[in-house]
Amino acid sequence: MIDIYLFGATTLSGEAFTQLEELKNSDYRLITYSRKSKHHNNLDLLNPFSFKLKSLDNQFIFINFSPIWLFAPFLNSLFNSKKLNLNKLKAVISCSSSSIETKRYSTNEYDKKLFKKLQNAEKTINDICFSLKVNCLIIRPTLIYGIVGKYSDNNLCQILTLMKKFPFLILPKLTGLRQPIHAFQLANVILKYVNNSFSTNKNKSLNSTITIGGDTTLSYLEMIQAIQKKLPVKHPGKKCKLISIPNKLFISLIFPTLWFSPKLFDSILRINANLSGFTPAHKILETLPEAFPIDNK
């Protein structure tokens, strides 16, 4: 028996991972944790000393879907604890964010602090794994989407909400590229790395950081059009008009937001930026590419 300790079970990707059929028909024992759900083991990452291993005999792996800046100090506390034996820890796999790359040169303070938090957290986890001599994989997913159970993404679902509320959306004529990844794609990628970490031959790629996206690269405008096309005929978002205007005019229209929310201004301005070119999920999964958007499986 091999134990998988899953942190952040009540996130979209965490829920997707728990629903994987391959996981249910395996020798893994999944132990899930959440701060706010009765369906999982209760754990506050800010209180690491309440954590205990379910078995002292089994090999185990840590998978983290919670904010990496909370998981890193939690792991550090376990590492420094004299009461917890991590000798049978085989690997640590943690989700970070592609924001560490895309917001590296952001001008607003919120994004600057986010970049620093992500950077420090990744370094902490890598240093601990190096000291323990265990495999470490930091995954930086970009634009996670999907609806799994009662959980939905904070990206494309927000766009759908706007399309339901307003008769039209104004977008710049030339929008940047995106590479959205479905929550189940990300979950399957992580499961593949879990399997590799327990294989006979050590997979060197586990000791690394990867930025991963979906299989389809398309412009921001094309992404919204693809979502709209997939909607049921009677869905209110189906009637929303997508109006493209020159980029200079678009920037002029959104410029006033800079005065009261630099963070919002930067986020809208990023519609023009290319946030793509990352490793597509299908290359890791060794499957055929899947078109966007992917239905829940």
N, C-alpha and C positions, 0 to 999 in steps of 0.2 A: 504493500500500500504506500502510495506517495501522496503527501498532503499539499494542497494548494491553498495558501492563505490569501484571500482576495480582499483588498481594501478599496473602499469606494464602490460597494456593491449597488448602491442606489443612484449611481450615475447611469446615463444612457448606455455607455460602452460596457460598464460593469454588468448591467442587466442583460445586455446582449451576450456577454461571455457566459453567464450562468445558464443561458438557454441553448447553448450549443449542443446539438445531438451527439456529436463525437465525444464531447466531454462526459456526457451521461453514460456512454457505453465504454468507459475506460476504467483503468485501475486507479485513477486519481480520486482522492477524497477532497471535495471542494468545501472549504470553510470560509464563509463570507462574513464580512464585518461592515457595520454601518453605525453612524452616530444617531440616526433618527428613525430607524425602521424596526418594528417588532419581528419581522420575518428573517432578520439576520442577527448575528451576535453583536451585542452592543459594544462599541468601542469609540472613545474619543481620542483621536491621535494626539491631542494636547495632554493626555493622561496616559503615557506609554506604560507606566508601571502596572496598569490593570490588565495588560496583555499577557496571556500564558499560552504556551504550546499545547495543542490537544493531545499530542503523543511525543514522548521523548525517544521513541525507537524509530520512527519513520523519517525518511528523507523528506525534505520539504522545499517549497519555493514560495517566494513572496511576489505577488502581482499587485500593482497599485494603479487604480483609476482615480483616486482622490487627488486633490491639488498637490503637486509634487513638493511645493514649499511647506506643506504640512507633513507630508510623508517623510521627507529627508531628516528633520530633527527627531521624528519618532524613531526612525531606523537608527539614528545616531545614539539615541538613548538606550535602545536595545543592545547596541554594539558595546556601549560602555557599562552596561549592567552586569554585575557579577552573579546575578540570580538566574540569568537566562543563557542557556547553552545553544549557540548557533553553529555547532560543529557539523550538524547534518543539513545545514542550509546549502542548497545546490545552486540556486540562482536568484537574482533579483531583477524583475522586469517592471519598469515604471513608465507610465505615460507622462510626458512633459507636454510641450506645445511648440508648434512651428513659429509661435510668436517670438521665440528667442532669436529667430532669424529675421522674420519679417518686421519686427519692431525694434530691431537693434539700433536704428538711427532715427527713431521717432523723436518728435520735438516736444510732446506734452509730457508732463511729470508722471502721470499715471502709467503710461507705457514704459517710460524709463525705469520706474520702480519695478514693474512687472518683469522686464528683461533681466534686471539684477536679481530678483527673487528666483527666477528660473535658472539663471546661470549658477548661482550659489548652491541651489538645491541639487542640480545635476552633478556638480563637483563633489558635494558631500557624499552622495550615493556612490559615485565612482570610486572615491577614496576609501570608503568603508569596504566595498566589494574587493578592492585591490588588497586591503589589509587582511580580509578573510580568505582571500584566494578563491572567490566564487565568481561564477559568470555574472555579468552585468549587462543589461540592455536598456538603454534609454530610447523610448520611441516618441518622436515628435509628429503627431498626426496633424493634418491640416483640414480645416472645415469639415468636422464630423457632422453627419446628418442622419436622419431616420427617426422612426417612432417604434419603440420597443416596449410593449406593455403599457404602463402609464407614463413612461418617460419619453420625452421628445427633445430634439436638439434646440440650441439657442441661436441657430444661424438661419437655416432655410425656413423654419417654422415662423420666425419673426417676419420674414418676407411674405409668407402666405397670409399672415395676419393683416399686413398692410394692404395686400391685394384684395382681401375681403372687405376692408373698411373704406378704401378709396376707389373711385372710378378710374383713376389713372395713376401711373408712377412715372416720374421724370428721371431719366438716366442720361449720362453722357454718351455721346455717339460712339466714342472709342473707349471701351471698358477693358480692364485688365483680365488676365487669364486666371482661371481657378481649377482646382483639382480635388473636388469634394470626395470624401471617403465615407461609405456607409458604416454605421456602428458594427454591423455584423462582419464586414470586411476586416475592420480593425481587430475584432475579437478573434477571428480565424487566424490572422497573422500572429497574434500573441500566442494562441494555442500551438501554432506550428513551432514557435521558438521554445515553448515549454517542452514539447516533444523532443526537439533537438537537444535541449539541455540535459536530458536524461538518456540520450543515445550513447552508444559505446564510444564513438569517435567524437572528440570535442569539436564543437562548431565555433571556430574563431570569431565569426560574425556576432556571437552573443556578447562578446566583450567590446561593445561599440555603441554608437549613437546613430540612429537612422531617422531621417525625416521622410514620412510616408504620406502618399495621397491616393486617391482613387485611380481608376484605370482610364478615365476620360478627362482630357484637358479641353476646356471650353471657356469662352469669354464670360464675364459676369452677366452680360445681357443674354447670351445663349443659355446660360444656366437657368435664369429665371424663365425664359421661354420654354425650356424643356420641362420645368416644373409645372408651368401653366398647362402645357399640352397634355400632361399626365393626369390632370385633375378631372374628376367626373363632370359630365355635361352640366349638371345643375349646381355645381359648386360656385359660390359667388365670386371667387377669385378668377374664374374662367372669363368673366366679362371685363376684367381690369385691362385698360389700354396701357401699353408700354410705349412711352414717348421718348424718343432720342433727340437730344439737342446738342449743339456744338460744345465741346469740352470747356472752352473758355467761358461760355455763358453759364454752364453748369457750376463751375467753380465760383463765378460771380454770385450766383444765387445762394450757394451754401456758405459763402464767406462770413455773413453775419453770425453764424454759429460759433465762430472762432472767439468772439467777444465773451460769450457766456459759458462755452464748453469746448475748450481746445481738444479734449478727448473725442467728443462727438465729431468735431470738424475733421480730425485726422482719420477717424473710422469711415466717414463718408468719402473722404478724399482717396482712401485706399481702394475704392471701386475702380480707380484708374490704374492701380498697380498690378503687376504680374506676380501672383502668389502661387506659383506652380513650378514644374521642373523637378518634382520630388519623385522618389522611388514609387512606382505604381504597385498597388497591392498584389496584382496578379503575378508579378515577377517573383515575389516572395512565396506566394501560395502555389506557384507553378500550375496555374490554371489559365483558361482563356480570359481575355479582358471582358469586363462587364460594362455595358452602356449605362450612362447616367440618365435618370435616377434609377437606382435599384429598388425593387420592391422588398419589403420585409420578408424574411425567410422563416 
